[in-house]
Amino acid sequence: MAEANLELVMQMVQKVLDGQREIREDIREIKSRLGRLETDVAQVHVYLAEQSTRLDRFSERFERVERRLELIET
């Protein structure tokens, strides 16, 4: 009788350990995917900053053209 109870406890412990192993694997995958997502977001920020700089330069060039053509007051 005691051995049957011990066997049942061992099976339950094994199921818990298996569940923990699956959770660890899931967390490892989530961390990996989150790291890639953070990298992608950082790259988008860099791209947006580059575009902002380009637009600022374009705006300055456009204003110079307008002044040369006397389309705006200086």
Legacy VTK file of the C-alpha trace (Angstrom):
# vtk DataFile Version 3.0
C-alpha trace
ASCII
DATASET POLYDATA
POINTS 74 float
0.000 0.000 0.000
2.795 2.427 0.907
4.608 1.620 -2.330
1.482 2.411 -4.363
1.219 5.797 -2.666
4.919 6.429 -3.217
4.579 5.496 -6.883
1.617 7.881 -7.239
3.607 10.686 -5.605
6.563 10.001 -7.899
4.294 10.186 -10.964
2.862 13.481 -9.776
6.336 14.893 -9.134
7.431 13.783 -12.599
4.425 15.551 -14.180
5.301 18.727 -12.282
8.919 18.506 -13.435
7.796 17.933 -17.040
5.533 20.970 -16.800
8.393 23.091 -15.465
10.612 21.931 -18.316
7.987 22.991 -20.869
7.591 26.364 -19.156
11.361 26.903 -19.234
11.447 26.129 -22.948
8.536 28.508 -23.590
10.190 31.294 -21.593
13.461 30.769 -23.466
11.608 31.113 -26.788
9.716 34.193 -25.563
12.963 35.853 -24.464
14.530 35.145 -27.835
11.565 36.546 -29.732
11.395 39.588 -27.456
15.077 40.268 -28.082
14.506 40.179 -31.840
11.503 42.469 -31.444
13.538 44.959 -29.406
16.224 44.936 -32.086
13.651 45.555 -34.813
12.078 48.438 -32.892
15.508 49.996 -32.350
16.198 49.735 -36.088
12.884 51.457 -36.837
13.862 54.289 -34.483
17.175 54.697 -36.287
15.411 54.704 -39.655
12.921 57.352 -38.468
15.730 59.539 -37.135
17.521 59.282 -40.488
14.342 60.218 -42.346
13.772 63.183 -40.044
17.271 64.450 -40.765
16.759 64.042 -44.492
13.447 65.922 -44.338
15.087 68.761 -42.410
17.779 69.089 -45.072
15.167 68.944 -47.822
13.174 71.688 -46.113
16.266 73.902 -45.920
17.047 73.331 -49.592
13.462 74.090 -50.567
13.523 77.367 -48.623
16.725 78.399 -50.424
15.057 77.715 -53.779
12.035 79.779 -52.752
14.289 82.672 -51.736
16.236 82.526 -54.993
13.029 82.584 -56.976
11.768 85.373 -54.712
8.675 83.378 -53.811
9.027 84.318 -50.158
10.228 87.461 -48.415
13.715 87.371 -46.960
LINES 1 75
74 0 1 2 3 4 5 6 7 8 9 10 11 12 13 14 15 16 17 18 19 20 21 22 23 24 25 26 27 28 29 30 31 32 33 34 35 36 37 38 39 40 41 42 43 44 45 46 47 48 49 50 51 52 53 54 55 56 57 58 59 60 61 62 63 64 65 66 67 68 69 70 71 72 73
